[in-house]
Amino acid sequence: MKKIKSSTKFIILLATSIVGLLIMFFLSLYFGAEKNINFVDIINSLFRFNDEIFNEVIVRNIRLPRFIADILVGASLAIAGALMQGTTKNPMADSGIMGISSGSVFGVVIIMTFFPNISRLGRIGISCLGAAIVTFLIYGIAMMSKRGMTPDRMVLSGMAISTLFSSVTTALVLKQGTSSEMFKYMSGSSANTIWLDIELALPFFLVCFILGIIISRNLTILSLGDETSTGLGVNGKVIKLLSTIIVLVLSAIAVVIIGPVSYVGLMIPHIVRYIVGSDYRFVIPSCGLLGALFVTFVDFLARNIMPEIELPIGLIITLIGVPFFIFVSRKKTAEDAY
């Protein structure tokens, strides 16, 4: 049987993901807790919007920005996970598992609690700062070992830091009283997304995505080992630093829009590499599309499984992600034994 080329698999995966996103686009706009919207009103809301028609307002101002937010969050988390796994050579790396998201959440909750009138752009900046502080702590603690910074120590350091920041964040939320908005945010939900969130986050995402594509070839070379990559003219330190910055910004975007969500950055890169291989020129765009499709699908389930209460996205993703994490960790342990 003739082996299918990675480039062919890449094209098939992209085409499948795009078709899936188109299907989810119409399903997400049609079905909802409030009511189902007929396709005529959906088309009108997109091309001939009338703010006096209730159905069109629901589509244009609630369901459409929410769908786009899911795309941005899914793509951001998946690409961030792929970059982290590539630069750290850690198959279990994910912005949530490693604790980076906990720093972003901590920053956002402080802003929402003590400075509620700060701009949305300010939230993104504080979210990035929180993520940067946690990343610095994780790397610092992991490097304190005599063996240096190993993938296992990074995961353990990330989990410890994540627990610390999550505890402080929870204490802040409980002290101030838990509003419905704060509860949804802490559970991982795009229900409160507005167009301004999209307008602010989209430019950051596009810049990070383009930078990720630019360094994708060097990331593939870097995965061959530091000595090999240096011999091929790749400056590993620069690529790792740039990747870290991209991860911080993408994680901050996701946290500001949807709140703390883990495991997307773990699962999607593994699935993508299984399909298209380890060439990051294929991995990064594939992760973007498949991550977007995954989160839009999960949000659709969250809104429609129990529409009277609407389940948090983070809950459903965790139910899927924890078994996947156990599978990957067991597989890694088995490989390390040989």
Legacy VTK file of the C-alpha trace (Angstrom):
# vtk DataFile Version 3.0
C-alpha trace
ASCII
DATASET POLYDATA
POINTS 338 float
0.000 0.000 0.000
1.406 3.382 -1.031
2.146 5.732 1.869
0.340 9.070 1.755
2.668 12.092 1.820
2.569 14.457 4.782
1.700 17.341 2.461
-1.320 15.423 1.148
-2.461 14.599 4.689
-1.993 18.266 5.560
-4.243 19.398 2.704
-6.887 16.803 3.607
-6.815 17.871 7.268
-7.113 21.558 6.357
-9.998 20.906 3.971
-11.807 18.721 6.509
-11.330 21.301 9.275
-12.606 24.139 7.084
-15.703 22.147 6.104
-16.239 21.296 9.770
-15.970 24.967 10.744
-18.510 25.943 8.087
-20.936 23.348 9.450
-20.348 24.544 13.013
-20.823 28.137 11.853
-24.407 27.541 10.780
-25.211 25.161 13.652
-23.883 27.649 16.219
-25.935 30.481 14.762
-29.067 28.345 14.332
-29.301 26.528 17.692
-29.265 28.222 21.076
-30.737 28.323 24.568
-32.947 31.331 23.821
-34.475 29.971 20.617
-33.612 28.470 17.257
-33.107 31.044 14.522
-34.244 30.255 10.981
-31.708 30.458 8.172
-33.400 33.452 6.541
-32.838 35.548 9.656
-29.260 34.252 9.894
-28.492 35.358 6.338
-30.196 38.704 6.898
-28.256 39.311 10.113
-25.003 38.748 8.219
-25.706 40.832 5.133
-28.743 43.067 5.836
-28.651 43.548 9.589
-31.673 45.247 11.157
-31.248 45.988 14.871
-35.023 46.184 15.298
-35.485 42.473 14.507
-34.907 40.372 17.635
-33.648 37.238 15.858
-31.072 39.204 13.909
-29.838 40.930 17.075
-29.330 37.539 18.757
-27.304 36.268 15.814
-25.284 39.409 15.166
-24.523 40.521 18.729
-24.504 37.276 20.723
-23.972 34.109 18.690
-21.633 35.405 15.973
-19.054 37.054 18.282
-19.202 33.986 20.502
-18.450 31.702 17.553
-15.513 33.866 16.443
-14.252 33.951 20.041
-14.298 30.143 20.127
-12.242 30.084 16.933
-9.662 32.492 18.353
-9.416 30.636 21.661
-9.184 27.180 20.105
-6.568 28.246 17.577
-4.572 30.193 20.176
-4.438 27.372 22.723
-3.618 24.700 20.143
-0.822 26.715 18.520
0.568 27.678 21.933
0.598 24.009 22.928
2.383 22.990 19.731
5.052 25.655 20.249
5.557 24.667 23.891
5.868 20.984 23.068
8.289 21.746 20.262
10.631 24.078 22.132
10.654 22.226 25.470
10.588 18.727 23.926
7.887 17.971 26.467
4.911 16.012 25.064
2.743 17.006 28.043
3.250 20.763 27.664
0.108 22.895 27.647
-0.431 26.459 28.820
-3.038 25.268 31.319
-1.203 22.218 32.634
2.107 24.097 32.856
0.497 26.855 34.885
0.894 29.716 32.413
-2.856 30.248 32.175
-3.100 30.469 35.972
-0.863 33.540 35.882
-3.020 35.119 33.201
-6.194 34.363 35.155
-4.657 35.779 38.326
-3.890 39.046 36.545
-7.344 39.303 34.987
-9.151 38.524 38.258
-7.149 41.215 40.077
-8.188 43.697 37.395
-11.845 42.601 37.466
-11.886 42.741 41.278
-10.001 45.941 42.098
-9.992 47.872 38.809
-13.259 46.901 37.068
-13.248 49.978 34.832
-9.896 49.252 33.191
-10.041 48.833 29.411
-10.221 45.453 27.697
-6.832 46.161 26.131
-5.474 46.686 29.629
-6.783 43.252 30.581
-4.797 41.680 27.756
-1.648 43.478 28.921
-2.098 42.406 32.554
-2.907 38.885 31.408
0.374 38.752 29.448
2.258 40.086 32.473
0.765 37.426 34.740
1.652 34.706 32.236
5.223 36.035 31.944
5.726 36.029 35.725
4.516 32.442 36.020
6.684 31.328 33.084
9.736 32.898 34.726
8.945 31.087 37.990
8.396 27.743 36.243
11.688 27.911 34.350
13.507 29.119 37.458
12.229 26.301 39.677
12.768 23.650 36.991
16.400 24.732 36.505
17.188 24.407 40.233
17.598 20.654 39.810
21.106 19.187 39.571
20.050 17.541 36.312
18.899 20.857 34.944
15.565 21.603 33.328
13.913 18.316 32.344
10.406 17.916 30.862
9.169 16.143 33.997
10.457 18.894 36.296
8.806 21.517 34.104
5.434 19.785 34.409
5.777 19.395 38.178
6.931 23.006 38.575
4.053 24.199 36.419
1.498 22.230 38.411
2.873 23.565 41.702
2.833 27.180 40.508
-0.616 26.687 38.973
-1.976 25.379 42.276
-0.509 28.349 44.146
-1.875 31.008 41.791
-5.234 29.251 41.443
-5.614 29.178 45.234
-4.867 32.889 45.548
-7.234 33.636 42.668
-10.018 31.610 44.303
-9.458 33.451 47.583
-9.800 36.797 45.797
-13.009 35.711 44.105
-14.540 34.415 47.349
-13.548 37.543 49.270
-15.234 39.846 46.787
-18.278 37.652 46.290
-18.892 35.552 43.194
-20.950 37.302 40.529
-22.501 35.302 37.691
-20.053 36.920 35.275
-17.071 35.949 37.428
-18.389 32.399 37.898
-18.789 31.905 34.153
-15.337 33.346 33.556
-13.644 31.099 36.138
-15.418 28.050 34.674
-14.324 28.827 31.127
-17.122 30.363 29.081
-17.445 32.598 26.027
-21.040 33.546 26.897
-20.162 37.162 27.722
-18.053 37.817 24.631
-18.660 41.124 22.861
-17.381 42.456 19.546
-14.792 44.623 21.308
-13.099 41.460 22.624
-12.741 40.199 19.063
-11.501 43.525 17.719
-8.779 43.720 20.374
-7.700 40.063 20.318
-7.692 39.447 16.555
-4.649 41.640 15.683
-2.571 39.993 18.446
-3.594 36.554 17.231
-2.779 37.304 13.594
0.675 38.654 14.467
1.422 35.585 16.607
0.118 33.221 13.932
2.266 34.837 11.233
5.341 34.737 13.493
4.618 31.085 14.233
4.517 30.305 10.517
7.766 32.233 9.956
9.674 30.259 12.608
7.989 26.924 11.812
10.868 25.641 9.663
13.402 26.486 12.365
11.221 24.773 14.970
11.312 21.590 12.913
15.105 21.792 12.746
15.269 22.569 16.475
13.378 19.360 17.228
16.338 17.418 15.784
18.480 18.490 18.745
20.484 21.534 19.805
23.757 20.399 18.223
22.148 19.528 14.896
20.149 22.764 14.762
23.241 24.833 15.597
25.159 23.055 12.846
22.376 23.952 10.409
22.582 27.634 11.369
19.540 27.881 13.649
19.890 30.106 16.703
18.040 27.980 19.233
17.942 30.629 21.966
16.301 33.202 19.700
13.722 30.713 18.408
12.883 29.549 21.936
12.569 33.128 23.188
10.317 34.125 20.294
8.225 30.983 20.782
7.842 31.769 24.479
6.636 35.296 23.706
4.114 33.927 21.200
2.882 31.386 23.766
2.456 34.100 26.405
0.420 36.345 24.111
-1.754 33.518 22.757
-2.411 32.205 26.269
-3.313 35.709 27.442
-5.745 36.149 24.544
-7.511 32.888 25.396
-7.720 33.701 29.104
-9.085 37.214 28.566
-11.791 35.988 26.188
-12.887 32.711 27.727
-11.159 32.210 31.079
-9.002 29.274 32.224
-9.203 26.294 29.854
-6.664 23.469 29.855
-5.904 20.450 27.656
-6.684 21.980 24.240
-2.972 22.711 23.801
-2.158 19.171 24.884
-4.607 17.192 22.765
-4.711 19.016 19.441
-0.919 19.053 18.709
-0.718 15.307 19.437
-3.602 14.576 17.087
-2.145 16.836 14.394
1.342 15.306 14.592
-0.192 11.846 14.399
-1.873 12.845 11.132
0.621 15.142 9.354
3.924 14.333 11.076
6.358 16.598 12.931
7.008 19.244 10.273
5.939 22.466 11.982
5.182 24.105 8.638
2.196 21.735 8.624
1.672 21.418 12.379
1.051 25.087 13.242
-1.685 25.905 10.679
-3.272 22.491 11.240
-3.351 23.076 14.998
-4.960 26.464 14.415
-7.828 25.063 12.367
-8.363 21.835 14.306
-8.176 23.689 17.634
-10.767 26.172 16.391
-13.044 23.354 15.218
-12.686 21.519 18.525
-13.589 24.491 20.740
-16.517 25.583 18.538
-17.874 22.031 18.694
-17.442 21.837 22.484
-19.131 25.221 22.951
-22.013 24.049 20.767
-22.412 21.014 23.035
-22.121 23.194 26.152
-24.976 25.417 24.977
-27.312 22.662 23.853
-26.827 19.589 26.085
-28.513 21.347 29.022
-29.695 24.680 27.585
-31.480 25.721 30.775
-28.156 26.041 32.659
-25.513 25.995 29.872
-22.480 23.929 30.861
-19.062 25.643 30.996
-16.739 24.900 28.083
-13.922 24.254 30.529
-15.877 21.432 32.192
-16.471 19.498 28.972
-12.896 19.975 27.739
-11.554 18.774 31.100
-13.715 15.635 30.929
-12.150 14.893 27.540
-8.656 16.132 28.366
-7.925 14.296 31.624
-8.121 10.784 30.080
-5.985 12.048 27.197
-3.415 13.430 29.650
-3.278 10.078 31.472
-2.818 8.274 28.152
0.046 10.558 27.085
1.762 10.382 30.472
1.553 6.569 30.542
2.894 6.400 27.002
5.774 8.716 27.927
6.573 6.639 31.021
6.665 3.473 28.913
8.981 5.119 26.363
11.312 6.389 29.115
11.617 2.847 30.447
13.347 1.685 27.267
LINES 1 339
338 0 1 2 3 4 5 6 7 8 9 10 11 12 13 14 15 16 17 18 19 20 21 22 23 24 25 26 27 28 29 30 31 32 33 34 35 36 37 38 39 40 41 42 43 44 45 46 47 48 49 50 51 52 53 54 55 56 57 58 59 60 61 62 63 64 65 66 67 68 69 70 71 72 73 74 75 76 77 78 79 80 81 82 83 84 85 86 87 88 89 90 91 92 93 94 95 96 97 98 99 100 101 102 103 104 105 106 107 108 109 110 111 112 113 114 115 116 117 118 119 120 121 122 123 124 125 126 127 128 129 130 131 132 133 134 135 136 137 138 139 140 141 142 143 144 145 146 147 148 149 150 151 152 153 154 155 156 157 158 159 160 161 162 163 164 165 166 167 168 169 170 171 172 173 174 175 176 177 178 179 180 181 182 183 184 185 186 187 188 189 190 191 192 193 194 195 196 197 198 199 200 201 202 203 204 205 206 207 208 209 210 211 212 213 214 215 216 217 218 219 220 221 222 223 224 225 226 227 228 229 230 231 232 233 234 235 236 237 238 239 240 241 242 243 244 245 246 247 248 249 250 251 252 253 254 255 256 257 258 259 260 261 262 263 264 265 266 267 268 269 270 271 272 273 274 275 276 277 278 279 280 281 282 283 284 285 286 287 288 289 290 291 292 293 294 295 296 297 298 299 300 301 302 303 304 305 306 307 308 309 310 311 312 313 314 315 316 317 318 319 320 321 322 323 324 325 326 327 328 329 330 331 332 333 334 335 336 337
